[in-house]
Amino acid sequence: MLNETDQLRQQLAATTDTAKKSRLGQFFTPSPIARFMASLFRPSTETHCRLLDPGAGIGSLSLAFLERCQNGELCFDDIRVDAFEIDEVIVPHLLDSLQEAGRHTASVVRVLPTDFIRAAVDSLLGNLFTAPLPRYSHVIMNPPYRKIRNDSPHRNALRQVGIETVNLYSAFAALSLALLAPHGQLVAILPRSFCNGPYFRPFREFILARAALRRVHVFERRDRAFRNDNVLQENIILLLERGGQQNDVEISISTDDSFSDITIHTWPFADVVDLSDHQLFIHLPSAKADDIALPPSACFSLDDLDIQVSTGPVVDFRQKAYLQAMPADQSVPLLYPGHFAENSFTWPIIGFRKANAIERNSHTERWLYPTGFYTVVRRLSAKEEKRRIVASVVDPAGLQGASMIGFENHLNVFHCRKEGLPESLAYGLASYLNTTAVDTCFRRFNGHTQVNATDLRNLTYPDRETLQALGEWSMRQRDLSQEMIDAELRRRVG
Ligand SMILES: C[S@@+](CC[C@H](N)C(=O)[O-])C[C@H]1O[C@@H](n2cnc3c(N)ncnc32)[C@H](O)[C@@H]1O
């Protein structure tokens, strides 16, 4: 059944228009992921299965769950499935596939062609005019992803049941958790952004107060889970147990949805969530246990080092009138990520698709930095880049004697009180940021695809002398490979 549904999924992914997909958050789960998700449910003493699939699409997740029941891996006296789906175009497909699977597993299947948020809120509020939903023993979900506006009916409905959240996916997850029976299990595939996004703090608090985090699965490649739909978003899979006692957490990692290189490690809960941290960030290691820590001597903040990092202040579309394809009188270099390639800096670039220069005048003056050595980090890493953090150095020798520099908004700039850094420090900082140790640590704490100045402020660094020595070493090298940088950091800081 699931294999047939997979064909339908691919057909719908190719034929549904993008506007509808994004309006309904409609990205269907491929069968390998659906099966993996269903495999995470742990056998329990529960004899009555009440399964909830909110935002069920064409039913791939319920089907994967029922497949496990059919294979005898999960045993219940009776199974009832509630599948919510708001899109009337796909409801008939959902009905077909679930009814057939229901026959094979002697399950009672209900397809509810209605808004899950409204139905769940009504049920939780005990609205007398709507039939209450059962307390579910299992939830399997890949919820829609879309921001919820502060003044929207959904947001108001959610507030009535004490859920304050900013996206449909977290709303679906919070409501489903609220509908779970004690010791009920919830398996969800969710964007990783909720683990540390500041807006998701109430959501993190909501789930951590009600459930034990049992298992997390991380995909190492952010473009792999929903590749047919071109979804470039890091997704993780969670297993939560309502009201369970929080013990260690299992964290598994695979490159992609083939799960062929999966590794699993068990982590003390305190390593995953620090309950004394007001933000309640969920830290997910993205490498083996022994690879993740930064060297203990790299314990200095940027403040300690008297270095600042800022987002490049020139927002090009706001300064359109002053942009110039090539440098001319009265203009200064404008630097974009495109001016930096691995280990090299080229300016100006002939035929560059962005501007190379910006006019220096009374409007632009305040956005410019005096010429000097600066370390820059791209805010968005290119898909093919192995590391998330990609750092380079601006060498003033390549700027044709310009007195000022404009940094475009897609770069983060390390500076010393708005001026350049000593040359060796700029190179040392870039080398340090380009190490595998920093990248791994960064990924552990950060699920975004962006590297923001705040993220760079939250990292710790070696002391200034060590950074300068690392910089002097890197300036002496002709070609710098990843292995060389990693080995040099180990040699200097252990
Ligand atoms: C990300 S898709 C996942 C579908 C399915 N769970 C799967 O894994 O393939 C989310 C689904 O939720 C549906 N949906 C969106 N908003 C909804 C709502 N308010 N109530 C019920 N379903 C909704 C969409 O139409 C879409 O089919």
The ligand as a Tripos MOL2 file, in Angstrom:
@<TRIPOS>MOLECULE
LIG
   27    29     1     0     0
SMALL
NO_CHARGES

@<TRIPOS>ATOM
      1 C1          3.4110   18.6550    5.2500 C.3       1 LIG1
      2 S1          1.9330   17.9640    4.5950 S.3       1 LIG1
      3 C2          2.1640   16.3160    5.1660 C.3       1 LIG1
      4 C3          1.1390   15.3570    4.7510 C.3       1 LIG1
      5 C4          1.2940   13.9710    5.3380 C.3       1 LIG1
      6 N1          1.2170   14.0080    6.7880 N.3       1 LIG1
      7 C5          2.5930   13.3420    4.9240 C.2       1 LIG1
      8 O1          3.4350   13.1580    5.7940 O.co2     1 LIG1
      9 O2          2.7910   13.0420    3.7590 O.co2     1 LIG1
     10 C6          0.7010   18.6970    5.6430 C.3       1 LIG1
     11 C7         -0.7270   18.4030    5.2750 C.3       1 LIG1
     12 O3         -1.5810   19.1130    6.1710 O.3       1 LIG1
     13 C8         -2.7090   19.6020    5.4740 C.3       1 LIG1
     14 N2         -3.2300   20.7530    6.2250 N.ar      1 LIG1
     15 C9         -2.8020   22.0370    6.1660 C.ar      1 LIG1
     16 N3         -3.4850   22.7960    7.0370 N.ar      1 LIG1
     17 C10        -4.3710   21.9670    7.6610 C.ar      1 LIG1
     18 C11        -5.3380   22.1500    8.6880 C.ar      1 LIG1
     19 N4         -5.5180   23.3640    9.2280 N.pl3     1 LIG1
     20 N5         -6.0490   21.0960    9.1040 N.ar      1 LIG1
     21 C12        -5.8630   19.8630    8.5400 C.ar      1 LIG1
     22 N6         -4.9520   19.6310    7.5690 N.ar      1 LIG1
     23 C13        -4.2110   20.6570    7.1420 C.ar      1 LIG1
     24 C14        -2.1710   19.9410    4.0940 C.3       1 LIG1
     25 O4         -3.1700   19.9670    3.1190 O.3       1 LIG1
     26 C15        -1.1320   18.8230    3.8850 C.3       1 LIG1
     27 O5         -1.7190   17.7460    3.2050 O.3       1 LIG1
@<TRIPOS>BOND
     1     1     2 1
     2     2     3 1
     3     2    10 1
     4     3     4 1
     5     4     5 1
     6     5     6 1
     7     5     7 1
     8     7     8 2
     9     7     9 1
    10    10    11 1
    11    11    12 1
    12    11    26 1
    13    12    13 1
    14    13    14 1
    15    13    24 1
    16    14    15 ar
    17    14    23 ar
    18    15    16 ar
    19    16    17 ar
    20    17    18 ar
    21    17    23 ar
    22    18    19 1
    23    18    20 ar
    24    20    21 ar
    25    21    22 ar
    26    22    23 ar
    27    24    25 1
    28    24    26 1
    29    26    27 1
@<TRIPOS>SUBSTRUCTURE
     1 LIG1         1 GROUP 0 **** ****
